[in-house]
Amino acid sequence: MKDKGFTYVELIAVAAILSVLAMAVIPLSYTVVKKKKEIELMYALRTIRTAIDEYKKLADAKKIKVENPLTTLGYPPTLETLVEGVEATDKKGLKIKFLRRIPWDPMTESFDWGLRSYQDEPDSETWGGQNVYDVYTRSLEVGLNGIPYRKW
């Protein structure tokens, strides 16, 4: 009667094949996770930048009260202003809010965004503090497209 089961050589061959397949899957899963974070980053940046643009549009149309218009130039003084809201000029007591909350930065895993004011240089790493003209992530990593996340 013949013994049933696998030989030692067959088990080693199967283990080798499985390890080669696992080595191929690990980098792919890393890329998938990184791509998901990049999509979240693009969405967060688009959300904040749209809110800044809406604030500027209403400020230029004089539909909201702007603090210190000579320094802010119609841009929000802080990101928190977009969440807290500003008073409308045409309706007493009405506050216009531009964000429900400051979006999460998936790259730094925080709510801390890099800020640029209108008066800052386009590639400035420090915020002048006059207004919020643009935001960027503080992550030092490079994206799958080869562009650093700070430049997105």
GUMI-995879 format. One line per 4 residues: number of its first residue (from 1); for each residue x, y, z of N, C-alpha, C. Coordinates in steps of 0.2 Angstrom, whole numbers. Example, Ala and Ser with C-alpha at 12.3 -4.5 7.8 and 13.67 -1.06 7.14 Angstrom:
<sites>
1) 66,-28,39,62,-22,39,66,-16,39 | 64,-11,35,68,-5,36,64,0,39;
</sites>
This chain:
<sites>
1) 4,-6,0,0,0,0,4,6,0 | 3,11,-4,7,17,-5,4,22,0 | 9,26,3,8,31,8,5,37,5 | 0,40,8,-3,46,5,0,52,9;
5) 0,58,5,3,64,8,8,67,3 | 11,73,5,16,76,1,23,74,3 | 28,75,-1,35,73,0,38,80,3 | 43,79,6,47,85,8,49,90,3;
9) 51,87,-3,53,91,-9,47,95,-11 | 41,92,-11,35,96,-14,33,102,-9 | 34,101,-3,32,106,2,37,112,2 | 44,110,0,49,116,-1,47,119,-7;
13) 45,116,-12,43,119,-19,37,124,-18 | 32,122,-14,26,126,-13,28,132,-9 | 32,131,-3,34,136,1,38,142,-3 | 43,139,-8,47,144,-12,42,148,-16;
17) 37,145,-19,33,148,-24,29,154,-20 | 26,152,-14,22,156,-10,26,162,-8 | 33,161,-6,37,167,-4,38,172,-10 | 39,169,-16,40,173,-22,34,177,-23;
21) 28,174,-22,22,178,-23,21,183,-18 | 23,182,-12,22,187,-6,27,193,-7 | 33,191,-10,37,197,-11,35,201,-17 | 31,199,-21,28,203,-26,22,207,-24;
25) 19,204,-19,13,208,-17,14,214,-12 | 19,213,-8,21,218,-3,22,225,-6 | 27,225,-11,28,232,-14,21,235,-17 | 17,231,-20,11,233,-23,6,236,-17;
29) 6,232,-12,1,235,-6,4,241,-4 | 11,242,-3,13,249,-1,11,254,-6 | 12,253,-12,10,258,-17,2,259,-17 | -2,254,-16,-9,256,-15,-11,260,-9;
33) -7,259,-3,-8,263,3,-6,270,1 | 0,271,-2,2,277,-3,-2,281,-8 | -5,278,-13,-9,281,-18,-16,283,-14 | -18,279,-9,-24,281,-6,-23,288,-2;
37) -17,288,2,-15,294,5,-15,300,1 | -12,299,-5,-11,305,-10,-18,307,-12 | -23,303,-13,-30,305,-15,-33,309,-9 | -32,307,-3,-34,310,3,-31,317,3;
41) -25,317,2,-21,324,2,-24,329,-3 | -25,326,-9,-27,331,-15,-34,333,-13 | -38,329,-10,-45,331,-8,-45,336,-3 | -41,335,2,-40,340,8,-38,347,5;
45) -32,347,1,-30,353,-2,-35,356,-6 | -39,353,-10,-44,356,-14,-49,359,-10 | -51,355,-4,-56,358,0,-54,365,4 | -48,365,6,-46,371,10,-45,376,4;
49) -42,375,-1,-41,380,-6,-48,383,-9 | -53,379,-10,-59,381,-12,-62,386,-7 | -61,384,0,-64,388,5,-61,395,5 | -54,395,4,-50,401,4,-53,406,-2;
53) -54,402,-8,-56,406,-14,-63,409,-13 | -68,405,-9,-74,408,-8,-74,414,-3 | -70,413,2,-69,419,7,-67,425,3 | -62,424,-1,-59,430,-5,-64,433,-10;
57) -68,429,-13,-73,431,-18,-79,435,-14 | -81,433,-8,-86,436,-4,-83,443,-1 | -76,442,1,-73,448,3,-72,454,-2 | -70,452,-8,-70,457,-13,-77,460,-15;
61) -82,456,-15,-89,458,-16,-92,462,-10 | -88,462,-5,-90,466,1,-96,463,4 | -97,456,4,-102,453,7,-101,450,14 | -95,451,16,-93,449,23,-88,454,26;
65) -89,454,33,-84,459,36,-77,456,36 | -72,460,34,-65,458,34,-62,462,39 | -58,458,43,-53,461,48,-47,464,45 | -46,470,46,-39,473,43,-38,472,36;
69) -42,475,32,-42,473,24,-35,475,21 | -32,480,24,-25,482,21,-20,477,22 | -20,473,27,-15,468,28,-18,461,25 | -24,459,26,-26,453,24,-28,453,16;
73) -29,458,13,-30,459,6,-36,455,4 | -41,454,9,-47,450,7,-46,442,8 | -40,440,10,-39,433,12,-41,432,19 | -42,426,21,-44,424,28,-37,425,33;
77) -38,428,39,-32,429,43,-29,423,45 | -33,418,47,-31,411,49,-35,406,46 | -33,399,46,-38,394,44,-44,393,49 | -43,395,55,-48,394,60,-54,399,58;
81) -52,405,55,-58,409,52,-62,406,48 | -60,401,43,-64,398,39,-69,393,42 | -67,391,48,-71,386,52,-76,390,56 | -74,395,60,-78,399,64,-83,404,60;
85) -81,406,54,-86,410,50,-85,417,52 | -87,421,47,-87,428,48,-94,431,47 | -95,437,49,-102,440,49,-103,443,42 | -109,442,40,-111,444,33,-113,452,34;
89) -112,456,29,-113,463,29,-120,464,28 | -124,460,24,-131,462,22,-136,459,27 | -134,454,31,-139,452,36,-136,452,43 | -139,455,47,-136,456,54,-136,449,58;
93) -131,448,61,-131,441,65,-129,435,61 | -130,435,54,-128,429,50,-121,428,49 | -119,422,51,-112,421,50,-111,416,44 | -106,417,40,-105,413,35,-99,409,36;
97) -100,402,36,-94,397,37,-92,394,31 | -85,393,30,-83,390,24,-80,383,25 | -79,381,31,-77,374,32,-81,372,38 | -82,365,39,-85,362,45,-80,361,50;
101) -74,359,47,-68,358,51,-62,358,47 | -56,359,50,-50,359,46,-48,352,44 | -47,351,38,-46,344,36,-40,341,38 | -40,334,39,-34,330,42,-29,330,36;
105) -23,331,38,-17,330,33,-15,322,33 | -16,318,28,-15,311,29,-7,310,29 | -3,314,26,4,313,26,7,314,32 | 6,319,36,9,321,43,4,318,48;
109) -2,315,47,-7,313,51,-8,318,57 | -10,324,55,-11,329,59,-16,334,56 | -18,339,60,-22,345,57,-17,351,56 | -11,350,56,-6,356,56,-4,356,48;
113) -6,362,45,-4,363,38,1,368,38 | 5,368,33,9,374,31,5,379,28 | 7,385,30,3,391,27,7,396,23 | 5,399,18,8,405,15,3,411,14;
117) 6,416,15,2,423,14,3,425,7 | -1,430,5,0,433,-1,6,436,-2 | 9,439,3,15,443,3,21,438,3 | 21,432,5,26,427,5,29,425,-2;
121) 35,423,-3,37,420,-9,33,413,-10 | 32,412,-17,28,406,-19,31,399,-16 | 38,399,-15,41,393,-12,43,393,-5 | 40,398,-1,42,400,6,40,394,10;
125) 44,393,15,43,388,20,41,391,27 | 41,397,27,38,401,33,32,405,31 | 28,406,36,22,410,35,23,417,38 | 21,422,34,22,429,36,17,431,41;
129) 11,427,41,6,429,46,1,434,44 | 2,437,38,-3,443,37,-10,440,35 | -10,434,31,-16,431,29,-15,424,27 | -20,420,25,-19,413,22,-21,413,15;
133) -16,413,11,-16,413,3,-16,406,1 | -12,402,4,-12,395,1,-10,390,7 | -11,384,6,-9,379,11,-5,373,8 | -1,370,12,3,364,9,4,359,15;
137) 6,353,13,7,348,18,15,350,21 | 16,348,27,23,349,30,27,342,29 | 24,337,25,27,331,24,34,332,20 | 39,329,21,45,329,17,46,324,12;
141) 40,319,12,41,314,7,39,316,0 | 41,312,-5,40,313,-12,34,308,-14 | 30,311,-19,24,307,-21,26,302,-26 | 22,298,-28,23,293,-33,24,296,-40;
145) 22,302,-41,24,305,-47,31,309,-47 | 34,308,-42,41,311,-41,41,318,-39 | 35,321,-37,35,328,-35,34,328,-27 | 38,332,-24,37,332,-16,30,335,-15;
149) 27,332,-9,20,333,-7,20,341,-5 | 25,344,-3,25,351,-1,23,355,-7 | 25,353,-13,24,357,-19,17,356,-23 | 13,351,-20,6,350,-23,2,356,-22;
</sites>
